[in-house]
Amino acid sequence: MSQEAFAEKCGFARTYMSRVETGGVNPSLDALQTFATALKMPLSELFAGM
């Protein structure tokens, strides 16, 4: 999935997603939950293996 498509699916601007990807901004817990929901996985799975 492209960054633009994922941003649209999450309801965020593509520029915000770009900054998250490059480490320019730290996403909030709410944003992380939105990512997990868009990926159809539990939030805890985003942190698995860290």
HUQUIDA-V848298 format. One record per pair of residues at least 24 apart in sequence whose ideal C-beta (glycine too) atoms are under 8 Angstrom apart, sorted by the first residue. I is the first residue (numbers start at 1). J is the second residue. Records with the same first field share a line. If there is no record, write none. Layout:
# HUQUIDA-V848298
I: J ; J
This chain:
# HUQUIDA-V848298
6: 38
9: 38
10: 34 ; 35 ; 38
